[in-house]
Amino acid sequence: MVDAFLTSRRLVSTPAIQELQPGEGAATARLQKKEIVQFLKGNFSPSFSHVSCTAPMMPKKLGGVVDLSLRVYGVKRLRVIDASIVPRIPSTRIQASVYAVAKKAADIIKSTKVWL
């Protein structure tokens, strides 16, 4: 977990991600490795929650990652079709929502004359 935490910090500091203006929470921003261990021990617990909303479908200027056709901004020939495009965390199990996303994505792709 500590390595994942530190890797996330390095990733967020890259120019490509900095363009999205991310920020680390005040509770962890100044923590060093030993302090991160203690923070993680006190604040993390197993969860059955499903990851979602990590690549939201919304305007890029608002932090979106994919457009209305599920294409990733700034990348050619790549679409995201999973729970990550949901812009807000659902208050229920996500399986039905993912099925709906997949069905809509299939319709979008089938209606596209040139698959980009």
Backbone as JSON, one array per atom type, in Angstrom:
{
  "sequence": "MVDAFLTSRRLVSTPAIQELQPGEGAATARLQKKEIVQFLKGNFSPSFSHVSCTAPMMPKKLGGVVDLSLRVYGVKRLRVIDASIVPRIPSTRIQASVYAVAKKAADIIKSTKVWL",
  "N": [[0.82, -1.19, 0.0], [1.96, 1.22, 0.76], [3.9, 1.56, -1.23], [2.19, 1.79, -3.45], [0.89, 4.14, -2.78], [3.06, 5.99, -2.83], [3.82, 5.67, -5.5], [1.55, 6.66, -6.74], [1.78, 9.34, -6.01], [4.09, 10.02, -7.51], [3.11, 9.6, -10.11], [1.04, 11.5, -10.25], [2.52, 13.79, -10.26], [3.51, 14.04, -12.82], [3.83, 15.78, -15.99], [1.63, 15.31, -17.76], [-0.51, 14.54, -16.11], [-0.55, 16.69, -14.34], [-1.69, 18.63, -15.88], [-4.36, 18.3, -15.46], [-4.73, 19.39, -13.02], [-4.51, 18.1, -10.37], [-4.72, 17.42, -6.83], [-3.22, 16.62, -3.71], [-4.71, 15.48, -0.72], [-4.95, 17.51, 2.24], [-4.44, 16.13, 4.61], [-2.5, 14.24, 4.02], [-0.5, 15.37, 2.5], [2.08, 16.25, 3.34], [3.27, 14.05, 4.43], [5.81, 11.66, 5.16], [7.5, 8.51, 4.34], [7.45, 6.74, 6.69], [5.43, 7.95, 8.16], [3.35, 7.71, 6.39], [2.86, 4.98, 6.45], [1.76, 4.71, 9.04], [-0.5, 6.34, 8.71], [-1.92, 4.9, 6.73], [-2.41, 2.5, 8.1], [-4.18, 3.39, 10.04], [-6.33, 4.41, 8.61], [-7.29, 2.89, 6.45], [-9.33, 0.23, 5.31], [-10.57, -3.04, 4.46], [-12.78, -3.28, 1.63], [-15.88, -3.76, -0.05], [-16.63, -2.24, -2.06], [-16.96, -1.15, -5.42], [-14.62, 0.0, -7.76], [-15.05, 3.08, -9.31], [-15.69, 5.91, -11.44], [-13.16, 6.91, -12.1], [-12.31, 7.75, -14.56], [-14.0, 9.9, -15.63], [-16.9, 10.64, -17.71], [-17.17, 13.59, -18.92], [-16.9, 17.14, -19.57], [-13.56, 18.01, -20.52], [-12.42, 20.26, -19.3], [-13.6, 20.23, -16.84], [-12.44, 18.16, -15.59], [-12.91, 15.8, -16.84], [-12.35, 12.68, -18.58], [-13.16, 11.17, -20.72], [-15.09, 11.7, -23.74], [-18.49, 12.31, -24.97], [-18.73, 10.24, -26.76], [-17.29, 8.29, -25.65], [-14.58, 8.4, -26.12], [-11.17, 8.82, -25.31], [-9.87, 11.85, -24.24], [-7.45, 13.51, -26.17], [-6.21, 11.21, -27.11], [-5.87, 8.99, -29.76], [-8.09, 6.62, -31.21], [-8.94, 5.22, -28.89], [-11.18, 4.1, -26.54], [-13.07, 4.19, -23.51], [-14.84, 1.87, -21.72], [-16.34, 1.12, -19.2], [-16.92, 0.95, -15.61], [-15.5, 3.15, -14.83], [-16.14, 5.44, -16.25], [-18.41, 6.56, -15.24], [-19.63, 9.5, -13.88], [-20.26, 10.08, -11.21], [-20.22, 8.47, -8.03], [-22.15, 5.61, -7.83], [-25.02, 4.93, -5.77], [-25.59, 2.36, -5.29], [-25.23, -1.17, -6.06], [-23.0, -1.7, -8.77], [-23.24, -3.22, -11.06], [-25.56, -3.35, -12.84], [-25.48, -0.77, -13.87], [-23.07, -0.8, -15.26], [-23.68, -2.68, -17.22], [-25.57, -1.16, -18.64], [-23.94, 0.94, -19.54], [-22.24, -0.52, -21.22], [-24.06, -1.45, -23.16], [-24.96, 0.99, -24.27], [-22.49, 1.91, -25.21], [-21.96, 0.0, -27.19], [-23.98, 0.67, -29.0], [-23.13, 3.27, -29.68], [-20.64, 2.75, -30.88], [-21.39, 1.09, -33.02], [-22.86, 2.91, -34.52], [-20.98, 4.64, -35.42], [-19.35, 5.68, -38.26], [-16.67, 5.66, -39.05], [-14.49, 3.95, -37.19], [-12.99, 5.35, -34.68]],
  "CA": [[0.0, 0.0, 0.0], [2.85, 2.4, 0.8], [4.47, 1.71, -2.58], [1.12, 2.29, -4.32], [0.7, 5.54, -2.38], [4.19, 6.76, -3.34], [3.74, 5.63, -6.96], [0.49, 7.61, -7.1], [2.38, 10.68, -5.89], [4.96, 10.24, -8.67], [2.25, 9.69, -11.29], [0.32, 12.77, -10.21], [3.46, 14.89, -10.5], [3.92, 14.09, -14.22], [3.2, 16.88, -16.72], [0.34, 14.93, -18.34], [-1.52, 14.56, -15.05], [-0.61, 18.04, -13.79], [-2.58, 19.4, -16.74], [-5.71, 18.16, -14.89], [-4.67, 20.12, -11.75], [-4.88, 17.29, -9.21], [-4.12, 17.85, -5.56], [-3.26, 15.64, -2.63], [-5.42, 15.99, 0.44], [-4.14, 18.16, 3.28], [-4.09, 15.16, 5.64], [-1.35, 13.4, 3.63], [0.4, 16.08, 1.59], [3.45, 16.4, 3.86], [3.71, 12.82, 5.09], [6.93, 10.89, 4.65], [7.21, 7.08, 4.26], [7.05, 6.18, 7.99], [4.14, 8.54, 8.53], [2.36, 7.14, 5.47], [2.54, 3.65, 7.0], [0.83, 4.92, 10.15], [-1.75, 6.87, 8.16], [-2.63, 3.82, 6.07], [-2.89, 1.56, 9.13], [-5.3, 3.98, 10.77], [-7.4, 4.94, 7.78], [-7.73, 2.01, 5.38], [-9.91, -1.05, 5.69], [-11.09, -3.73, 3.27], [-14.06, -2.78, 1.15], [-16.5, -4.48, -1.15], [-17.03, -1.23, -3.02], [-16.36, -1.3, -6.73], [-13.99, 1.21, -8.24], [-15.77, 3.77, -10.37], [-15.49, 7.36, -11.54], [-11.75, 7.28, -12.24], [-12.13, 8.35, -15.89], [-15.38, 10.33, -15.86], [-17.37, 11.2, -18.96], [-17.59, 14.97, -18.72], [-15.96, 18.02, -20.28], [-12.17, 17.95, -20.06], [-12.14, 21.39, -18.42], [-14.14, 19.91, -15.52], [-11.73, 16.99, -15.1], [-13.33, 14.61, -17.57], [-11.33, 11.9, -19.28], [-13.74, 10.72, -21.99], [-16.16, 12.54, -24.28], [-19.79, 11.64, -25.07], [-18.58, 9.02, -27.57], [-16.42, 7.42, -24.85], [-13.2, 8.52, -26.59], [-10.29, 9.47, -24.35], [-9.35, 13.13, -24.72], [-6.03, 13.58, -26.51], [-5.69, 9.91, -27.53], [-6.59, 8.49, -30.94], [-8.5, 5.22, -31.28], [-9.08, 4.6, -27.58], [-12.42, 4.38, -25.82], [-13.17, 3.54, -22.21], [-16.19, 1.34, -21.59], [-16.45, 0.4, -17.93], [-17.46, 1.76, -14.51], [-14.7, 4.35, -14.58], [-16.67, 6.63, -16.94], [-19.54, 7.1, -14.48], [-19.08, 10.69, -13.25], [-20.52, 10.12, -9.76], [-20.27, 7.13, -7.45], [-23.53, 5.16, -7.66], [-25.38, 4.58, -4.4], [-26.06, 0.98, -5.34], [-24.28, -2.04, -6.76], [-22.75, -1.05, -10.06], [-23.35, -4.16, -12.17], [-26.57, -2.95, -13.82], [-25.0, 0.45, -14.51], [-22.03, -1.19, -16.22], [-24.38, -3.28, -18.35], [-26.16, -0.06, -19.41], [-22.83, 1.61, -20.21], [-21.79, -1.4, -22.31], [-25.09, -1.44, -24.21], [-24.88, 2.3, -24.93], [-21.22, 1.95, -25.94], [-22.13, -0.8, -28.4], [-24.77, 1.48, -29.93], [-22.28, 4.37, -30.15], [-19.62, 2.21, -31.79], [-22.07, 0.62, -34.25], [-23.34, 4.06, -35.3], [-19.83, 5.39, -35.89], [-18.97, 5.22, -39.59], [-15.25, 5.36, -38.99], [-14.21, 3.64, -35.79], [-11.77, 6.04, -34.22]],
  "C": [[0.87, 1.26, 0.0], [3.45, 2.63, -0.58], [3.43, 2.26, -3.55], [0.88, 3.78, -4.04], [1.8, 6.42, -2.98], [4.21, 6.78, -4.87], [2.67, 6.59, -7.45], [1.01, 9.04, -7.03], [3.25, 11.0, -7.1], [4.13, 10.42, -9.94], [1.57, 11.05, -11.36], [1.25, 13.95, -10.48], [3.93, 14.98, -11.95], [3.2, 15.22, -14.95], [1.81, 16.54, -17.27], [-0.78, 14.99, -17.3], [-1.65, 15.95, -14.45], [-1.53, 18.95, -14.6], [-4.01, 19.37, -16.19], [-5.82, 18.83, -13.51], [-5.11, 19.28, -10.55], [-4.25, 17.86, -7.94], [-4.24, 16.75, -4.53], [-3.95, 16.27, -1.43], [-4.48, 16.53, 1.51], [-3.67, 17.17, 4.35], [-2.84, 14.36, 5.3], [-0.27, 14.14, 2.87], [1.85, 16.15, 2.08], [4.0, 15.13, 4.5], [4.89, 12.17, 4.38], [6.61, 9.39, 4.81], [6.73, 6.49, 5.59], [5.67, 6.69, 8.41], [3.02, 8.0, 7.64], [1.92, 5.77, 5.97], [1.51, 3.81, 8.12], [-0.52, 5.44, 9.67], [-2.57, 5.75, 7.53], [-3.19, 2.82, 7.08], [-4.13, 2.1, 9.84], [-6.5, 4.36, 9.93], [-7.92, 4.02, 6.68], [-8.29, 0.72, 5.96], [-10.43, -1.71, 4.43], [-12.48, -3.22, 2.9], [-14.58, -3.66, 0.04], [-16.99, -3.51, -2.21], [-16.3, -1.46, -4.34], [-15.79, 0.03, -7.18], [-14.82, 1.79, -9.37], [-15.34, 5.23, -10.37], [-14.04, 7.79, -11.69], [-11.42, 7.89, -13.59], [-13.49, 8.9, -16.33], [-15.66, 10.9, -17.24], [-17.95, 12.57, -18.64], [-16.61, 15.86, -19.47], [-14.56, 17.97, -19.67], [-11.86, 19.06, -19.07], [-12.69, 21.17, -17.01], [-13.47, 18.67, -14.92], [-12.12, 15.7, -15.79], [-12.19, 13.96, -18.32], [-11.84, 11.41, -20.63], [-14.88, 11.64, -22.41], [-17.45, 11.73, -24.37], [-19.78, 10.39, -25.95], [-17.62, 8.03, -26.92], [-14.97, 7.41, -25.3], [-12.39, 9.28, -25.55], [-9.75, 10.75, -24.97], [-7.86, 13.02, -25.0], [-5.41, 12.27, -26.96], [-6.53, 9.43, -28.72], [-6.91, 7.01, -30.76], [-8.52, 4.51, -29.94], [-10.37, 5.06, -26.93], [-12.36, 3.66, -24.48], [-14.64, 3.14, -22.04], [-16.24, 0.48, -20.33], [-16.97, 1.36, -16.85], [-16.68, 3.05, -14.27], [-15.28, 5.59, -15.23], [-17.84, 7.26, -16.2], [-19.03, 8.31, -13.7], [-19.31, 10.82, -11.75], [-20.68, 8.7, -9.24], [-21.73, 6.73, -7.24], [-23.8, 4.76, -6.21], [-25.92, 3.15, -4.32], [-24.98, 0.11, -5.97], [-24.19, -1.57, -8.2], [-22.97, -1.95, -11.28], [-24.35, -3.72, -13.23], [-26.13, -1.69, -14.57], [-23.94, 0.13, -15.57], [-22.66, -1.87, -17.44], [-24.98, -2.18, -19.24], [-25.08, 0.69, -20.19], [-22.38, 0.78, -21.41], [-22.77, -1.41, -23.47], [-25.04, -0.12, -24.98], [-23.6, 2.41, -25.75], [-21.31, 1.15, -27.24], [-22.91, -0.01, -29.44], [-23.93, 2.61, -30.53], [-21.28, 3.86, -31.19], [-20.25, 1.75, -33.1], [-22.51, 1.79, -35.12], [-22.2, 4.91, -35.85], [-19.39, 4.82, -37.23], [-17.5, 4.83, -39.65], [-14.94, 5.13, -37.53], [-12.91, 4.25, -35.38], [-11.61, 5.87, -32.75]]
}
